[in-house]
Amino acid sequence: MSEINTQDTIATGAEMLLAVYLEQYRLERPGSKKYIDQLGYAIVKFGKFLGRLPRLGDLTTQNANAWLEEVSKSVKPDTLKGYKRQLLCLWRGAFEAELLDYEPKRIRK
């Protein structure tokens, strides 16, 4: 995956990198270091699936379901549930912060 550049750190809305949004999320919703690390790891895994650094605009039903389907082939069910929960936490947070104008719907179990 590519590196974060200056333009990426100032992008807003759907163009904002998920890794950049994670810092905003962390400030708005304090959690343990372990929890924030888990969110970051889910972002990395999602980005590897996409083949690039993921942006908020990549949080779509189609992308999420395709990623979860792919991940389900190589992880235990509890791990899959964790990845889904982490992705949805970030997605809902971005929606509530009005960075995205759509919330998650029809995400696979």
C-alpha positions in Angstrom: 0.0 0.0 0.0 1.1 3.5 -0.5 2.2 6.0 2.1 0.1 8.8 3.5 1.1 12.2 2.0 0.2 15.8 3.1 -2.8 15.9 0.8 -4.2 12.8 2.4 -4.0 14.3 5.9 -6.1 17.4 4.9 -8.8 15.5 2.9 -12.3 15.7 4.3 -15.5 13.7 3.9 -15.4 10.7 1.7 -11.9 11.4 0.6 -10.5 11.3 4.2 -8.2 8.3 4.8 -9.6 5.9 7.4 -6.3 6.0 9.2 -6.6 9.8 9.5 -10.2 9.5 10.6 -9.2 7.0 13.3 -7.3 9.8 15.1 -10.5 12.0 15.1 -12.5 9.0 16.2 -10.1 8.4 19.1 -10.4 11.9 20.3 -14.2 11.9 20.2 -14.7 8.5 21.6 -12.0 7.6 24.1 -11.2 3.9 24.4 -8.4 1.7 25.5 -5.2 1.6 23.5 -6.0 -2.1 22.7 -9.4 -1.1 21.2 -7.9 1.7 19.1 -5.1 -0.7 17.9 -7.8 -3.2 16.9 -9.6 -0.5 14.9 -6.3 0.3 13.2 -5.6 -3.3 12.4 -9.1 -3.7 10.8 -8.2 -0.6 8.7 -5.0 -2.2 7.6 -6.7 -5.5 6.7 -9.5 -3.6 4.8 -6.8 -1.6 2.9 -4.9 -4.8 1.9 -8.2 -6.2 0.5 -8.7 -2.9 -1.5 -5.1 -2.8 -2.5 -4.6 0.7 -1.3 -5.1 3.0 1.7 -8.8 3.0 2.4 -10.8 6.2 2.5 -14.2 6.9 4.2 -15.8 6.7 0.8 -14.7 3.1 0.6 -17.1 2.3 3.4 -19.9 0.9 1.1 -22.1 -2.1 1.5 -20.5 -3.7 -1.5 -17.0 -3.2 -0.3 -17.7 -4.3 3.3 -19.6 -7.4 2.3 -16.9 -8.4 -0.2 -14.1 -7.9 2.3 -16.0 -9.8 5.0 -16.6 -12.7 2.6 -12.9 -12.8 1.7 -11.8 -12.6 5.3 -14.3 -15.3 6.4 -12.2 -17.8 4.4 -9.2 -17.4 6.6 -10.3 -16.5 10.1 -12.4 -17.9 12.9 -16.0 -16.7 13.3 -15.3 -14.6 16.4 -12.4 -12.8 14.5 -14.7 -12.1 11.6 -17.3 -10.7 14.0 -14.6 -8.5 15.5 -13.6 -7.1 12.1 -17.2 -6.4 11.2 -17.8 -4.7 14.5 -14.7 -2.5 14.1 -15.5 -1.5 10.6 -19.1 -0.7 11.5 -18.0 1.4 14.6 -15.8 3.6 12.3 -18.5 3.8 9.6 -21.3 4.8 12.1 -18.9 7.3 13.7 -18.2 8.9 10.4 -21.9 9.1 9.6 -22.7 10.6 13.0 -19.8 13.1 12.5 -21.5 14.0 9.1 -18.4 12.9 7.2 -20.5 10.4 5.3 -24.1 10.9 4.3 -25.1 7.2 4.5 -25.0 4.7 7.3 -24.2 1.0 7.1 -27.0 -1.2 5.8 -27.3 -4.8 4.8 -23.9 -5.9 6.0 -23.5 -9.7 6.0 -23.6 -11.7 9.2 
